[in-house]
Amino acid sequence: QVQVVESGGGLVQPGGSLRLSCAASGLTFTFCVMRWYRQAPGKERELVATITSTGGGTNYVDSVKGRFTISRDNAKNTVYLQMMSLKTEDTAVYYCNAHCAIVTYVDYWGQGTQVTVSS
């Protein structure tokens, strides 16, 4: 059974930092491109960051470039999102997505973790 579990969300003041973690099990982690999405109240889900299966390539939405860093540890089946210089507009539920090559591509989602940036 595949499980994708996020952790590390919480309340932080503007300018602060958080690190999100996403642990995956029941899948071949190295077959998966890993992504972080977020969804703010009343808005559509937005792709924030992507990392390739080997970790050799990353991509970010413009609004987080220079502030967020996605990384992965394939030995631990875990992907991270280091968030720095947080802004109130970063407030959202953050979701981890595993986009895995299994004959065709299959998507697995976590339940989400709330990040609130507020003074």
Secondary structure, DSSP 8 states (H G I E B T S, - for coil): --EEEEE--EEE-TT--EEEEEEEESS-GGGEEEEEEEE-TTS--EEEEEE-TTS--EEE-GGGTTTEEEEEETTTTEEEEEE-S--GGG-EEEEEEEEEESSSEEEEE---EEEEE--
